[in-house]
């Protein structure tokens, strides 16, 4: 490659990096709400995977079955985190098509 081609390639790489950073920033500003079965528990996260809210309906609280509440919380949290993963793959995948980059 001659110098001009390399310079153009570097410009394209920098532009792609800028767009990826902007897209990641946009995802991090979004909120994702996961819901457990029957809507008994909801967990809300930012795209940066920070929990913002956890709502538990009173009927989910059974003193004789604390494991059920744990399962509902886990289900809601995993649902929200799964949404973040899917959104990230969908939005960031446009930059990594054809590349084998772990985690994207």
C-alpha positions in Angstrom: 0.0 0.0 0.0 1.2 3.4 -0.7 1.0 6.3 1.7 -2.2 7.8 0.4 -4.1 4.5 0.7 -2.8 4.0 4.2 -3.9 7.5 5.2 -7.3 7.0 3.7 -7.6 3.7 5.5 -6.7 5.3 8.8 -9.3 8.1 8.3 -11.9 5.4 7.6 -10.9 3.5 10.8 -11.1 6.7 12.9 -14.5 7.5 11.4 -15.8 4.0 12.2 -14.4 4.3 15.7 -16.2 7.6 16.2 -19.5 6.2 15.0 -19.1 3.1 17.2 -18.5 5.3 20.2 -21.5 7.5 19.4 -23.7 4.4 19.0 -22.4 2.9 22.3 -23.1 6.1 24.1 -26.6 6.1 22.7 -27.2 2.6 23.9 -25.9 3.5 27.4 -28.5 6.3 27.7 -31.4 4.0 26.9 -33.4 2.2 29.6 -34.3 -1.5 29.4 -37.0 -3.0 31.6 -37.1 -6.8 32.1 -40.2 -8.5 33.4 -40.6 -11.7 35.2 -43.5 -14.1 34.4 -46.9 -12.6 35.2 -45.3 -9.2 35.6 -44.7 -9.8 39.3 -41.2 -8.3 39.2 -39.7 -5.7 36.9 -36.1 -4.6 36.7 -35.0 -1.5 34.9 -31.4 -1.0 33.7 -29.5 1.6 31.8 -27.7 0.4 28.7 -24.5 0.7 30.8 -25.9 -2.2 32.9 -26.7 -0.1 35.9 -29.9 -1.1 37.7 -32.1 1.9 38.1 -35.3 0.4 39.5 -36.7 -2.8 40.9 -40.4 -3.2 41.3 -41.9 -6.1 43.2 -45.7 -6.6 43.4 -46.9 -7.6 46.9 -48.4 -10.9 45.6 -44.8 -12.0 44.7 -43.8 -11.9 48.3 -44.7 -15.2 49.9 -42.9 -15.6 53.3 -43.2 -19.4 53.0 -41.5 -19.4 49.6 -38.6 -16.9 49.4 -37.0 -18.9 46.6 -39.9 -18.0 44.3 -39.2 -14.3 44.8 -35.5 -14.9 44.1 -36.4 -16.7 40.9 -38.7 -13.9 39.8 -36.0 -11.2 40.5 -33.4 -13.3 38.6 -35.9 -13.7 35.7 -36.6 -10.0 35.4 -32.9 -9.0 35.7 -31.9 -11.6 33.0 -34.7 -10.4 30.7 -33.4 -6.8 30.9 -29.8 -7.8 30.4 -30.8 -9.9 27.5 -32.5 -6.9 25.9 -29.3 -4.9 26.4 -27.3 -7.6 24.7 -29.7 -7.9 21.7 -29.8 -4.1 21.2 -26.0 -3.9 21.4 -25.6 -6.7 18.9 -28.1 -5.2 16.6 -26.7 -1.6 16.7 -23.1 -2.5 16.9 -23.2 -5.4 14.5 -23.3 -3.0 11.5 -19.7 -2.1 12.4 -18.5 -5.7 12.8 -20.1 -7.5 9.9 -17.7 -9.9 8.5 -15.3 -9.6 11.4 -14.9 -12.2 14.1 -14.7 -10.0 17.2 -15.4 -11.8 20.5 -18.2 -10.1 22.5 -19.8 -8.3 19.6 
